[in-house]
Amino acid sequence: ALMPFVVHPLLLTLQDVLTDYNVLSHGAAPIRLRASLHIGPLPDTGDEFGGNGTARNDTHRLLDSRPVKAVLASHKENITHVAAILSDRCYEDAVAGGYTGRHLDHFVE
């Protein structure tokens, strides 16, 4: 039940923190991040490298997808510091379900 809070306000807070950091880092290349969010089971193997599975693979594919890279690349580097992509399930459960407190217009397909 925490995913809505990861979508909002955590992503917005991350944007704000990176904005502050980048403003204070005069002359340095700004830090910009891609984030991917997904909901799915991860196996508990009991070791420190556990958690590999379909859900993790799906999250990595989202993170490396062209749409999220294009969004970050097409926006000004001194304004947009975070581009996030949500899986269909994450969007439907957290955003479309109305649990994030954000209007659907804040999201693009």
ChimeraX attribute file (.defattr): number of C-alpha atoms within 10 A of each C-alpha:
attribute: neighborCount
match mode: 1-to-1
recipient: residues
	/A:1	8
	/A:2	9
	/A:3	18
	/A:4	20
	/A:5	14
	/A:6	15
	/A:7	22
	/A:8	16
	/A:9	14
	/A:10	13
	/A:11	16
	/A:12	13
	/A:13	12
	/A:14	14
	/A:15	19
	/A:16	15
	/A:17	13
	/A:18	21
	/A:19	20
	/A:20	11
	/A:21	13
	/A:22	20
	/A:23	13
	/A:24	10
	/A:25	12
	/A:26	9
	/A:27	8
	/A:28	9
	/A:29	10
	/A:30	18
	/A:31	15
	/A:32	18
	/A:33	16
	/A:34	16
	/A:35	16
	/A:36	19
	/A:37	21
	/A:38	19
	/A:39	18
	/A:40	13
	/A:41	12
	/A:42	13
	/A:43	12
	/A:44	11
	/A:45	10
	/A:46	8
	/A:47	7
	/A:48	7
	/A:49	8
	/A:50	11
	/A:51	15
	/A:52	13
	/A:53	12
	/A:54	13
	/A:55	16
	/A:56	17
	/A:57	11
	/A:58	17
	/A:59	20
	/A:60	15
	/A:61	12
	/A:62	22
	/A:63	21
	/A:64	15
	/A:65	13
	/A:66	10
	/A:67	15
	/A:68	20
	/A:69	17
	/A:70	11
	/A:71	17
	/A:72	18
	/A:73	13
	/A:74	10
	/A:75	12
	/A:76	10
	/A:77	15
	/A:78	14
	/A:79	13
	/A:80	20
	/A:81	21
	/A:82	21
	/A:83	21
	/A:84	19
	/A:85	25
	/A:86	22
	/A:87	15
	/A:88	11
	/A:89	14
	/A:90	20
	/A:91	22
	/A:92	12
	/A:93	17
	/A:94	23
	/A:95	22
	/A:96	14
	/A:97	13
	/A:98	14
	/A:99	16
	/A:100	20
	/A:101	14
	/A:102	16
	/A:103	10
	/A:104	13
	/A:105	6
	/A:106	7
	/A:107	12
	/A:108	7
	/A:109	5
